[in-house]
Amino acid sequence: MKNRLEKLRNEVMPECREDVSYISSKDILNKVDEKLNAVPSERRIYMKQKFLKGIMIACAVTAAVGTTAMAMTDFDFLKYFFDGNTETLEEYVETPEKTVSDGNFSVSVDKIITSKYGAKLIVSVEAMTSEAKKIMDGEDFNLIRDTYVNYTDDADDHFISGWSGSELDDYGTENVSVWELSIEAPDTNSDGEIIRLEFSFLEGENNSIDVMLKSDVETLEYTLPGQTYGEAVIKISPMSVIIERGVPENQYIDLYDVPAYFIMDDGSVKTMNQLFNIVSSNLVREDGDFDIYEYYADARKVIDPSKITGCILDGLEYDFKDTANFKKADMSGLLTPFEVEAVYTNRCYRFGLEPFIKGIGAEKTNNGFMYDGNSYEINTNGDIIKNGDTDGKLANAVITINGEKYISGLNMDNFFNVTAYAKDGLTSGEKETFIIVP
């Protein structure tokens, strides 16, 4: 999956000039709360900046080079959002050719796939005048930041949770920039709801494009009774999962603190991180002594929901054939978050390789380890090569310090499908304790 670019950390957390993996989302929320009211209707004005590895991320503008934006007949749209085989979703990809213009800029939705609760799009922006080109080439132009997304049926309790994306360098031209955009819409009430993309850089009232959230990509929904704080709800589609669960009133819940596992049809149990990339959590309502949070996560690979036969949530095991017949789960042998000590060197935090391998339950091999069906070879240069793909290696990821091997914490989320964040919040550039979530 194409990695999201990282800019917002320099705006809200200027102390952090290195990797953003280790900043707790709680610290970011505290910063944001100084600027915004802590109610959903106010938070949505902040657009929703995507959480990635424990920090909210927006997307930096990059230079546009390469082929023309409109020549997308063979454009592998889904590869920008999912790893692996995407064939099962290809029939749902549409080419709507929706365009809006103010004479200076022209904006087009070129590719789109939707489910009831989300959408993924390719959007291109063409500068039609020399002045518009100057604006688009400037550092302040950012389609994601300069676009506002919401339901056309707009209400305080019915709004888009967030959107995120990045510029696609290879599909831009001198006058055109191309962007991938993901929209999270867990508050959709019915099939066929309309969402509106408003582009603030377009002048006049004709500055938006409407998109319908279709349910052609089926979402399976289950109610999970027996939870300590009300009923939980889980919604699984090939593209995403949404989990709604109760937590104690006024208790902060970290973005990655979602105690969910998925039971597969072959009997294996997958962690949340192994299947999904959590991108947002939202307080959706207060319900007496507890609050209801909603978590939205993108599928790392296209999911076949029929192969997920049950789940474990907050220590209770559910069979999706009959969720009312739940039981206490046997948690022994399941991967759980673990603490590691880290050292700061070579401009990043590093964890002991042995504790890391043990914590994620990996199987050691002669030249590396196996984890979640993937092989990780460590070569003599300290590079880590995943599944033999030398083009996608992590360079100099393993080094030796005082006779012990240490692994870099950079890019852990996308490379290993694990997350890592500082236990006590912001890092100091010295030794720290980190939480790693398999």
Secondary structure, DSSP 8 states (H G I E B T S, - for coil): -------THHHH-TT--S-STTS-HHHHHHHHHTTS-SSHHHHGGG---EEETTEEE--------BS-SS--TT--GGGGT-BS--GGGGGG-B---EEEE-SSEEEEEEEEEEETTEEEEEEEEEE-SHHHHHHHHSTT--TTTTEEEEESS-BTTB---EEEEEE-TTB--SSEEEEEEEEE-TT--STT-EEEEEETTS-SS--EEEEE---SB--EEEEE---TTS-EEEEE-SSEEEEEEEEETT----TT---EEEEETTS-EEEHHHHEEEEEEEEEEEETTEEEEEEEEEESB---GGGEEEEEETTEEEETTEEEEEEE---TT----EEEEEEEETTEEEEEHHHHHHHTT-EEETTEEEETTEEEEE-TTS-EEETT-GGG-BTT-EEEETTEEEEE-TTHHHHHS-EEEETTSS--SS-EEEEEE-
